[in-house]
Amino acid sequence: MTEVVDAMLQALGNLEFVVVRLDDDHLSRNLLEALLRQVESGGLRLVDVLVLRRTDDGRAELTEIDRDDFALAGLGLDLPGLICEDDAHHFASAIAAGSCAALLLVEPTWVERLSHDIDHREDRVLATQSIPAPVANASLALALRRL
């Protein structure tokens, strides 16, 4: 079993957390279909998912996603249980009291494919850096004002 876990961990590339607001305690059909499209296109690998609810008094309640439910939607979770409580509580502040969100842990697999495709002695991906959308959009707005 240890060899299987070691092999899976070595196979991971960069991971990203994505927080998606939910209307209720369940992943919507729209969200499941969007995830399926991304997985099928090879754009991402779905590593783990939790549903995070903030109660009216601000406490965070976590619900693991059932692998069987995901399988019915055509999706798999590669490493369920990888998101820990500390991770979830870190993102709980982004969720309004009395509401829910899905906490997705994904691997943007296009980076790994690019790295594999260019992996030669002189061509290698050395680093990647995620830039949050608000920062990217603020930079774009500033650049457009300068034109």
C-alpha positions in Angstrom: 0.0 0.0 0.0 2.8 2.4 0.8 4.3 1.9 -2.7 1.0 2.8 -4.2 0.7 6.0 -2.2 4.3 7.0 -2.9 3.8 6.5 -6.6 0.6 8.6 -6.6 2.3 11.4 -4.7 5.3 11.4 -7.0 2.9 11.7 -9.9 1.3 14.9 -8.7 2.2 18.2 -10.3 1.3 21.6 -8.9 -2.0 21.7 -7.0 -4.5 24.6 -6.7 -7.4 25.1 -4.4 -10.5 26.5 -5.9 -13.5 27.7 -3.9 -16.9 27.7 -5.6 -20.0 29.1 -4.0 -22.9 26.7 -3.8 -26.7 27.4 -3.6 -27.1 24.5 -1.1 -25.1 21.6 0.4 -24.8 19.7 -2.9 -22.7 20.2 -6.0 -24.9 21.4 -8.8 -25.3 19.6 -12.0 -23.8 22.6 -13.7 -20.7 22.4 -11.6 -20.4 18.7 -12.1 -20.7 19.0 -15.9 -18.1 21.9 -15.9 -15.7 19.7 -13.9 -16.3 16.8 -16.2 -15.5 18.9 -19.3 -12.3 20.1 -17.8 -11.2 16.6 -16.8 -12.2 15.1 -20.1 -10.3 17.8 -22.0 -7.2 17.1 -20.0 -7.1 20.5 -18.5 -7.2 19.4 -14.9 -7.1 16.4 -12.6 -9.6 16.4 -9.8 -7.7 15.4 -6.6 -10.2 16.0 -3.8 -13.4 17.9 -3.0 -15.1 18.9 0.2 -18.4 20.8 0.8 -17.8 23.6 3.3 -20.7 25.2 5.1 -20.4 28.2 7.4 -23.1 28.2 10.0 -24.9 31.4 11.0 -22.7 31.7 14.0 -19.6 31.4 11.8 -18.5 27.8 12.5 -17.2 25.7 9.6 -18.8 22.3 8.9 -17.1 20.0 6.4 -18.7 17.2 4.4 -16.6 14.8 2.4 -17.8 14.1 -1.2 -18.9 10.5 -1.7 -16.8 8.8 -4.4 -19.8 6.9 -5.6 -21.8 10.1 -6.1 -19.0 11.5 -8.2 -18.7 8.3 -10.2 -22.4 8.6 -11.2 -21.4 12.0 -12.7 -18.6 10.4 -14.6 -15.9 11.9 -12.3 -13.3 10.3 -10.1 -11.4 11.7 -7.1 -7.8 10.8 -7.3 -6.8 11.3 -3.6 -10.0 11.8 -1.5 -9.1 12.9 2.0 -6.1 14.9 0.9 -7.8 18.2 1.9 -7.3 18.5 5.6 -9.4 20.4 8.2 -6.8 23.1 8.4 -7.0 23.7 4.7 -10.8 23.9 4.8 -10.8 26.3 7.8 -8.3 28.5 6.0 -10.9 29.1 3.2 -13.9 29.3 5.5 -13.4 33.0 5.9 -14.1 33.5 2.1 -17.6 32.1 2.7 -20.4 34.2 4.1 -22.0 32.9 7.3 -25.1 30.8 6.5 -23.8 29.7 3.1 -21.9 26.9 1.4 -19.0 26.3 -1.0 -17.2 23.5 -2.7 -13.5 23.4 -1.9 -11.8 21.8 -4.9 -8.2 20.6 -4.9 -7.1 20.3 -8.6 -4.0 19.7 -10.5 -3.8 21.9 -13.7 -2.5 19.0 -15.8 -1.8 21.1 -18.9 1.4 22.2 -17.1 2.6 18.6 -16.7 1.7 17.8 -20.4 3.6 20.9 -21.5 6.6 20.0 -19.3 6.6 16.4 -20.7 6.3 17.7 -24.3 9.3 20.1 -24.0 11.4 18.0 -21.7 14.8 18.2 -23.3 18.2 19.0 -21.9 17.9 22.7 -22.6 14.1 23.1 -22.5 12.4 22.7 -19.1 9.6 24.3 -17.1 11.4 25.8 -14.1 8.5 27.4 -12.2 4.9 28.4 -12.4 3.2 31.0 -10.4 -0.6 31.4 -10.0 -1.9 34.9 -10.1 -5.3 35.4 -8.6 -7.9 36.8 -10.9 -8.5 40.0 -8.9 -4.8 40.8 -9.1 -4.6 40.0 -12.9 -7.7 42.1 -13.6 -6.4 45.0 -11.6 -3.1 44.9 -13.5 -5.0 44.7 -16.8 -7.2 47.7 -15.8 -4.1 49.7 -14.9 -2.3 48.8 -18.2 -5.4 49.8 -20.2 -5.5 53.2 -18.4 -1.9 53.8 -19.5 -2.8 53.3 -23.2 
